[in-house]
Amino acid sequence: MKQSASVLAHALFEGRLFYVAPGSCPSIMNFDREKRMTNKPAPTAVAIHDLIAGRWSPRAYSSKPVSREHLQSVLEAARWAPSSYNAQPWRFLVFDRSVDEVSFKQAFATLVPFNQGWNAPAPVLIAVTTHTLTNKGDVNRCAAYDAGAAAMSLVLQAHALGLAAHQMSGFDPNAFRTAFKLPSDVEVIAIISLGHYGDVEKLDPVLREREKSVRQRLPLADIAYGGGWKAAF
Ligand SMILES: Cc1cc2nc3c(=O)[nH]c(=O)nc-3n(C[C@H](O)[C@H](O)[C@H](O)COP(=O)(O)O)c2cc1C
């Protein structure tokens, strides 16, 4: 079978054959003119939409503020996420350094030291919280699922706008709860940093290598079963 050079390049990578859409860039990462890595396409086994394949979790931010228009756009994308009974249990707390540095610093202080390190220049943090109870006071077992769906919409919209977004569970939820006086039925699940891509070369060497490494996932056969637990799909 005749293979194009780009398919062959991926075939040789890690000894596995990855699908490369006709005309797509065979490179595993794209650098722009200012050495910013704006795209890190997943080496997918079959073709998926560019937006989903290209979204990734960068750690190199510039300190350039995010425009109000872009902030509204990513939040609007989250707003239109689906949810069980259309309950929309998610609530987002936006910390924009250029608007309110005091609350930004309070939120930043709840991040674990590792996350504080690479987020030092990040201009925006968005806390993803969810109402854990329904209007009737019952436990909403889909609350976290729905908030996760909204967060995914948010980061996909950020990627579509050319912004960098990185979700984090590495923060102290109790410290966050206290600092921002969360109601008892509200859980804070994640904090998303949002900003413009920065120069990868300014990251420390370990993170720089991780930034350039190929994105990894379990094989499809490990995550999709057909008709029964662990049955082959
Ligand atoms: C809920 C959640 C929590 C995460 N927490 C952190 C974190 O605290 N620090 C971090 O550097 N990355 C964090 N990540 C990023 C993951 O490490 C990343 O999504 C994963 O390695 C896959 O990489 P990709 O998003 O580039 O495909 C988190 C991601 C999610 C979805």
The ligand as an SDF file (V2000), in Angstrom:
LIG
                    3D

 31 33  0  0  0  0  0  0  0  0999 V2000
  -10.3710   18.3400   36.0080 C   0  0  0  0  0  0  0  0  0  0  0  0
   -8.9470   18.5650   35.5590 C   0  0  0  0  0  0  0  0  0  0  0  0
   -7.9760   18.8990   36.4830 C   0  0  0  0  0  0  0  0  0  0  0  0
   -6.6650   19.1580   36.0760 C   0  0  0  0  0  0  0  0  0  0  0  0
   -5.7560   19.6030   36.9980 N   0  0  0  0  0  0  0  0  0  0  0  0
   -4.5410   20.0210   36.5880 C   0  0  0  0  0  0  0  0  0  0  0  0
   -3.6600   20.6540   37.5070 C   0  0  0  0  0  0  0  0  0  0  0  0
   -3.9780   20.8850   38.6820 O   0  0  0  0  0  0  0  0  0  0  0  0
   -2.4500   21.0630   37.0370 N   0  0  0  0  0  0  0  0  0  0  0  0
   -2.0590   20.8580   35.7420 C   0  0  0  0  0  0  0  0  0  0  0  0
   -0.9490   21.2610   35.3950 O   0  0  0  0  0  0  0  0  0  0  0  0
   -2.8920   20.2820   34.8370 N   0  0  0  0  0  0  0  0  0  0  0  0
   -4.1270   19.8680   35.2290 C   0  0  0  0  0  0  0  0  0  0  0  0
   -5.0100   19.3250   34.3200 N   0  0  0  0  0  0  0  0  0  0  0  0
   -4.6040   19.1530   32.9110 C   0  0  0  0  0  0  0  0  0  0  0  0
   -4.3970   17.6790   32.5610 C   0  0  0  0  0  0  0  0  0  0  0  0
   -3.1630   17.2600   33.0700 O   0  0  0  0  0  0  0  0  0  0  0  0
   -4.4830   17.5240   31.0370 C   0  0  0  0  0  0  0  0  0  0  0  0
   -5.8010   17.7940   30.6170 O   0  0  0  0  0  0  0  0  0  0  0  0
   -4.1130   16.1030   30.5970 C   0  0  0  0  0  0  0  0  0  0  0  0
   -2.7500   15.8520   30.8720 O   0  0  0  0  0  0  0  0  0  0  0  0
   -4.3510   15.8950   29.1210 C   0  0  0  0  0  0  0  0  0  0  0  0
   -3.6460   16.8500   28.3800 O   0  0  0  0  0  0  0  0  0  0  0  0
   -4.3840   17.7200   27.2530 P   0  0  0  0  0  0  0  0  0  0  0  0
   -5.4820   18.5010   27.9530 O   0  0  0  0  0  0  0  0  0  0  0  0
   -3.3060   18.6210   26.7180 O   0  0  0  0  0  0  0  0  0  0  0  0
   -4.9230   16.7820   26.2390 O   0  0  0  0  0  0  0  0  0  0  0  0
   -6.3040   19.0330   34.7090 C   0  0  0  0  0  0  0  0  0  0  0  0
   -7.2890   18.6790   33.7720 C   0  0  0  0  0  0  0  0  0  0  0  0
   -8.6040   18.4610   34.1850 C   0  0  0  0  0  0  0  0  0  0  0  0
   -9.6420   18.1120   33.1470 C   0  0  0  0  0  0  0  0  0  0  0  0
  1  2  1  0
  2  3  1  0
  2 30  2  0
  3  4  2  0
  4  5  1  0
  4 28  1  0
  5  6  2  0
  6  7  1  0
  6 13  1  0
  7  8  2  0
  7  9  1  0
  9 10  1  0
 10 11  2  0
 10 12  1  0
 12 13  2  0
 13 14  1  0
 14 15  1  0
 14 28  1  0
 15 16  1  0
 16 17  1  0
 16 18  1  0
 18 19  1  0
 18 20  1  0
 20 21  1  0
 20 22  1  0
 22 23  1  0
 23 24  1  0
 24 25  2  0
 24 26  1  0
 24 27  1  0
 28 29  2  0
 29 30  1  0
 30 31  1  0
M  END
$$$$
